[in-house]
Amino acid sequence: MRSEAEAPFTSSKLAQVPRGVWALGFVSMFMDLSSEMIHALLPVYLVTVLGASALTVGFIEGIAEATANITKLFSGALSDRLGERKLLAAIGYGLAASAKPVFPLASSVGWLVAARFIDRVGKGIRGAPRDALVADIAPAHLRGASFGLRQSLDTVGAFLGPLAAIALMALTADNFRLVFWAAVIPAFIAFALMVFGVEEPTQHEAAARPHLRLADATRLTGPFWAAVAVATMLTLARFSEAFLVLRAQYVGMSIALVPAVVAVMNVVYALAAYPAGVLSDRRGRGGVLAAGVGFLIGADLILALGPTIPLVMLGVVFWGLHMGFTQGLLATLVADTAPAELRGAAFGVFNLAGGIAMLAASMVAGALWDAYGPAATFLAGAALAAVALIGLLVTYPLRSS
């Protein structure tokens, strides 16, 4: 007879996930709803309205994500020191919400860069403390499921956002600014939910936190650094999703419909993330991650060679499967391998490495696109993903837990 930890994707297992994880999931859902209403249109807005190049788009996206991930290093360590994960997460969500009105008010690329920067600083401040808070709340035998559930709810917002953008673009004759204004509302709902709907675990609040020291890095052991290495290699192989939007427009999708690219990707992402997390609890993290990298290789090849909208959308589906099979699991690996009192700092280190890799990957992708076209960009991504798969198989066993 199977134990509860080995149960399949049942409603009873889902019901065991703590209330705090559900609350954090809904916070993420509303913030991603807001963000994706903007980000699903932003690459096209930059290129078609403001005349930016693909390299500029890659630079903006890379800097934005690198800023978020570098900020996570400090916010995660600070959350360990203060024992106040919720406070820092709430500050991050509040800062991101306050940046949203800048998007419809911006009249130049410079203002949009500033808005994106502030928004991502907010993401950076909240990211590591929020992930550490999930790890604090979730029982060990439900950790994969808890991270998967939070990621799934986050991604529900990420596909509802583009759908809302499509509807508003159709109703307003492609009024970008009106869509950007509408995105302000769910951002402030997310902030309110974070403040009033999430509670810090009492055992975490009460724990005394010593000053962080450089010597603490020695307590982050080999399995943790292996997880960081795997995540960094994968990030180098996976540039910003802005290039999915540009690829769809390149093969002829209308501007009003390009948010469907992000919507489809995130529907698949949301549907895959929770089952992948549960499967990793039962069968080990490594094999699920390897499948996720395989999906990325398939996505890149289809996007490189597919000249039609249906083929591009198939590539987007594979991209979403890749995200669902990797992103929650990589966070779970950090929670598995870092000491509880250093989880915030561990998530910070993890995200710093990812941020640097994302900056490099997005700028290279933009440069290849401008110089050789979209096929070269995605073929390079497939090659890097193959290298990442080899690295995963070497550094992380397929049936690790």
Secondary structure, DSSP 8 states (H G I E B T S, - for coil): ---GGG--S-HHHHHHS-HHHHHHHHHHHHHHHHHHHHHTTHHHIIIIIS---HHHHHHHHHHHHHHHHHHHHHHHHHHHHHS-HHHHHHHHHHHHHHHTTHHHH--SHHHHHHHHHHHHHHHHHHHHHHHHHHHHHS-GGGHHHHHHHHHHHHHHHHHHHHHHHHHHHHHTTS-HHHHHHHTHHHHHHHHHHHHHH----HHHHHS------GGGGGGS-HHHHHHHHHHHHHHHH---THHHHHHHHHTT--GGGTHHHHHHHHHHHHHHHHHHHHHHHHH-HHHHHHHHHHHHHHHHHHHHH--SHHHHHHHHHHHHHHHHHHHHHHHHHHHHHS-GGGHHHHHHHHHHHHHHHHHHHHHHHHHHHHHH-HHHHHHHHHHHHHHHHHHHHHHS-TT--
